[in-house]
Amino acid sequence: MTSTDTEKPFRLLNLPLLAFNRVIQNMSIQDILKFALSSKRTKTLVRLGNHKLESFKVELRYFSSPEFKLARSDKDVCCVTVWRNH
């Protein structure tokens, strides 16, 4: 590609729902969470998809922040810690 050629952006949100779901299924859990939190529209689109978790674990400890552990059937795991402001 030369400098005179122009690249068009890839319009992920304009994909048909089936194709969009295939893209989401190939993302890591952490990337799906970040993507879903980026806007109301992406949150809705991710919710519409069929993204099943194999397990969901919440750990609450007395002197630390809560932690959520998400796992998918392909063994992708994501841990999310909720930080508290004192």
N, C-alpha and C positions, 0 to 999 in steps of 0.2 A: 504494500500500500504506500502510495506516495503522499507527500505533504499536501497535495492539492485535493486528494480524496477526503470526503467527509464521512465520519462514522455516525450512524444513527444509534441512539440509546436503545437498549433492549427493554421493552415495555412489559415487565413481568406481570404487573397488575392488569394488563389487557389480555392476558392469555385466557382461553376457555377454561372453565373450572376443572375439567378433567386433566388438562395439561398442567395447570397451576398446582393441582394436588400432587402430581408426579414430581414436580420440582420440589415441593415441600417435603415429600417423603424421602428425598435424597439429601435433605439438610440434617445436620446434627440437632439434637434436642435443644442445645444451647442457642444455636442459630435461629431455630423456630421461635423460641421465647423472645429473643431480641427483635426478630422481625415482627412478631405479633404485638409487641409493646411499642413499635415505632409509630403507629397511627390507629385511629378507630377503624379505618377501612381494612388494614392488614389484620387487625384483631378479628374482625368479622370473617374475613376470608379464611383465616387459619381455623376458626371455629367451625366453618362449614365443611372443612375437610374431614376425612376419616383417619385421624392420627391417634392410633391406640397405643397406650402405654402398657408395658408388661407389669410394671409395679410402680407404686407411688408410696413413698415413705416420708413421714414427717418426724423429725427428732426435736424434742423440746428439752432443754437442759436448764437447770435452775439459774446458773450464773452466766449463761451465754445466749447468743441470738438463736432463734429457731432456724432449722435447716431443712430444706426439702430435697429429697433425692428422687429423681425421675429416671426410669429405665425403660428401654424399648426392646422389642423382641430381637433386634439385631445386635443387642448388647451395648448399644450406645447409652451412656449414663451421664447425667448432668446433676450437679449439686448446686443448689441456690441457697445462699445464706441471707436472711433478712436482718439487716442491721437496724438497731434501735438508737435513736438520739436521746441522750439523757439531758 
